[in-house]
Amino acid sequence: MLFRSLVANGNFLDMVGPGEIFGEMASLSQAPRSASAMARSACRVISLDDKQFQAALQTKPEFALMMMSVIIGRLRKSLAQVKQKNGGKVDVSTGESRVFERKLLNELVKELGDDAKMHYDQGRVIMQEGQVGVLMYIVLEGKVSISIQGRTVEKIGSGAVFGEMALVEKAPRLASATADTDCSLLAINRNAFLDLVKTKPQFGMSLLSAIGERARTTTSRI
């Protein structure tokens, strides 16, 4: 077996082996690398420059889905490390993030139709940590608070997305979501999600970039 280790600020983060991927975060976010990679044994790798990587994501939906799963796996691991470091509590910086620009958002609303629109009154719980996820949500109007173990980790508004991690992995939800104000949401089930990834490359790219940035921010807290 051939392995490489990932290190950030002198701290060991993870070990990667055959068939695994590293270095994708910088291409997704167009930001400096957040970790170093060191060969632990003689190894061979396939390298993609930014142009090749972006082309693969846009022309191969399966590759985009695989990348989402890889990054979500890392995010879950990073959250567990943050939790261990903080004595069982998750402490992640709060912030607001927009994933989908207005043009793409309007296209999604038109394609999915009125049946996909949902309204939540202020204070209502939208999804619960630990539940099995069957829907992801895009905020059309209003504000939503994302919390882990009762602590708010993010406040999001129009164009932002939540709940996608459980949909990609078919795993329990990592966080809860509550309507911070009266809000309008676009709910997307797994079949519709897979269709959108395959038919709208920009949808998959935008979502993948958002997941990558979330993982990058969480890793910085370790």
C-alpha positions in Angstrom: 0.0 0.0 0.0 1.2 3.5 -0.8 0.3 6.4 1.5 0.6 10.1 1.8 -0.1 12.1 5.0 -1.8 15.4 5.1 -0.5 18.0 7.6 -1.6 21.5 8.5 0.3 23.9 10.7 2.5 20.9 11.8 -0.5 18.9 12.9 -1.3 15.5 11.3 -4.8 15.6 9.7 -5.2 12.4 7.7 -3.6 9.6 5.7 -4.6 9.0 2.1 -4.0 5.8 0.1 -4.7 4.3 -3.3 -7.8 5.6 -5.0 -8.2 8.5 -2.6 -8.0 12.2 -3.5 -6.2 15.2 -2.0 -5.5 18.8 -3.1 -9.0 19.5 -4.5 -9.9 22.2 -2.0 -7.6 24.8 -3.5 -9.0 24.2 -7.0 -12.6 24.4 -5.7 -12.1 27.6 -3.7 -9.3 29.2 -5.8 -7.6 29.9 -2.4 -4.2 28.9 -1.0 -3.7 25.3 0.1 -4.9 24.7 3.7 -2.6 21.6 4.1 0.6 20.0 3.0 1.0 16.5 1.5 4.0 14.3 2.3 4.8 11.0 0.7 5.1 8.3 3.4 6.4 5.8 0.9 7.2 5.7 -2.8 4.1 6.5 -4.7 2.5 7.4 -8.0 -0.3 9.9 -8.4 -2.5 11.3 -11.2 -2.4 15.1 -11.2 -5.0 17.4 -12.6 -4.5 21.2 -13.1 -7.3 23.6 -12.3 -8.6 23.5 -15.9 -8.7 19.7 -16.1 -10.3 19.4 -12.7 -13.1 21.9 -13.5 -13.7 20.2 -16.9 -14.0 16.8 -15.2 -16.6 18.2 -12.7 -18.7 19.8 -15.4 -18.7 16.9 -17.9 -18.8 13.9 -15.5 -21.7 14.2 -12.9 -20.5 10.9 -11.3 -17.1 12.6 -10.6 -18.9 15.6 -8.9 -21.0 13.2 -6.7 -17.9 11.2 -5.8 -16.1 14.5 -4.8 -19.1 15.6 -2.7 -19.0 12.3 -0.8 -15.2 12.5 -0.3 -15.3 16.1 1.1 -18.4 15.3 3.3 -16.5 12.4 4.7 -13.6 14.7 5.6 -16.0 17.2 7.0 -17.5 14.7 9.3 -14.1 13.6 10.5 -13.0 17.2 11.0 -16.2 17.9 13.1 -15.4 14.9 15.2 -11.9 16.2 15.8 -13.2 19.7 16.7 -15.7 18.0 19.1 -12.9 16.0 20.7 -10.6 19.0 21.0 -13.4 21.1 22.6 -14.4 18.5 25.2 -17.4 17.2 23.4 -18.7 20.6 22.0 -18.7 21.7 18.5 -17.4 25.3 18.1 -17.5 26.5 14.5 -17.3 30.1 13.4 -20.7 31.6 12.4 -21.2 33.3 9.1 -23.5 33.8 6.1 -23.0 32.1 2.8 -24.7 32.3 -0.6 -24.3 29.2 -2.9 -26.7 29.8 -5.8 -26.8 33.1 -7.7 -30.2 34.6 -8.5 -30.2 33.4 -12.2 -29.6 29.8 -11.3 -32.0 30.0 -8.4 -34.8 31.2 -10.7 -34.0 28.3 -13.1 -34.3 25.8 -10.2 -37.6 27.3 -9.0 -39.0 27.1 -12.5 -37.8 23.5 -13.1 -38.9 22.1 -9.8 -42.3 23.9 -9.7 -44.5 25.2 -6.9 -44.8 21.7 -5.3 -41.2 22.0 -4.2 -41.7 25.4 -2.4 -42.2 25.2 1.4 -43.0 28.0 3.9 -41.8 27.9 7.6 -42.9 30.4 10.2 -40.3 32.1 12.4 -39.1 29.7 15.2 -40.2 26.5 13.5 -37.8 23.6 13.3 -37.1 22.6 9.7 -34.8 19.6 10.2 -33.4 17.9 13.3 -29.9 16.7 14.0 -29.6 12.9 13.9 -32.6 12.4 11.6 -32.3 10.5 8.4 -32.3 13.1 5.6 -34.7 12.8 2.7 -34.6 16.5 1.5 -32.1 19.3 1.0 -33.2 22.9 1.1 -32.4 26.1 -0.7 -33.4 29.4 1.0 -35.5 31.5 -1.3 -36.5 34.2 1.2 -35.8 34.8 4.9 -33.1 33.6 7.3 -32.3 30.1 8.7 -30.1 29.2 11.7 -28.0 26.1 11.5 -27.1 24.6 14.9 -25.1 21.6 16.2 -25.7 20.4 19.7 -27.8 23.5 20.4 -25.0 25.9 19.3 -25.6 28.1 16.3 -22.8 27.6 13.8 -24.2 29.5 10.8 -26.9 31.8 9.8 -27.9 31.6 6.1 -30.2 33.6 3.8 -31.4 33.7 0.2 -29.4 31.4 -2.2 -27.9 29.4 0.6 -28.3 25.6 0.9 -28.5 23.2 3.8 -29.3 19.5 4.4 -27.4 18.4 1.3 -24.9 16.3 3.2 -27.4 13.7 4.5 -28.8 13.5 1.0 -25.5 12.7 -0.6 -24.5 10.1 1.9 -27.9 8.8 3.0 -26.7 9.4 6.5 -28.2 11.0 9.7 -28.2 14.8 9.7 -25.2 16.5 11.3 -27.1 19.7 12.2 -30.5 21.1 13.0 -32.1 24.0 11.1 -34.6 26.5 12.5 -36.4 29.3 10.7 -34.8 32.5 12.0 -37.5 34.5 10.3 -40.6 33.6 8.3 -38.9 31.9 5.3 -39.6 30.4 1.9 -37.6 27.3 0.9 -37.1 25.1 -2.1 -37.1 21.4 -1.1 -35.3 18.9 -3.2 -35.5 15.1 -2.8 -32.7 12.7 -3.7 -34.0 11.8 -7.1 -34.4 15.5 -8.1 -31.0 16.2 -6.7 -29.3 13.5 -8.7 -31.1 14.7 -11.9 -29.9 18.3 -11.3 -26.3 17.2 -10.8 -26.5 15.4 -14.1 -28.3 18.0 -16.1 -27.1 21.3 -14.6 -23.3 21.3 -14.2 -23.4 24.7 -12.5 -25.7 23.3 -9.8 -23.2 20.6 -8.9 -20.2 22.9 -9.1 -21.9 25.5 -6.8 -22.9 22.9 -4.3 -19.5 21.2 -4.3 -17.7 24.5 -3.8 -20.0 25.3 -0.8 -19.3 21.9 0.8 -15.6 22.4 0.2 -15.6 25.8 1.8 -17.5 24.4 4.8 -14.9 21.6 5.2 -12.0 24.1 4.8 -13.4 26.4 7.5 -14.0 23.5 9.9 -10.5 22.1 9.3 -9.0 25.5 10.2 -10.6 25.1 13.7 -8.7 22.0 14.5 
